[in-house]
């Protein structure tokens, strides 16, 4: 009887963990779907975002990424300037406005 109880408890715990994993995966898919929709509806293309970043900070683009932060679509661009400093810029994907600009001291 003890073995049967342990089996039932183990099964219930496993089912609970599986359910939690499925819910977490569904949440992750929702975020990705929202980001894809935001990307396809953004009026600033990757090329335009790079142009804006390089006009703001002359240099070479190191990385560019599309992101949806707090419901706002942005392009995150890293630019290496002539002094080998890395600048991080956040560009509004709807308007092209530079929302943030900072030096990256980590690299």
ABEGO torsion letter per residue (X at the ends): XAAAAAAAAAAAAAAAAAAAAAAAAAAAAAAAAAAAAAAAABABBAAAAAAAAAAABBEBBABBBBBBBGGBBBBBBBBBBAAGBBBBBBBBAAAGBBABBBBBAAX
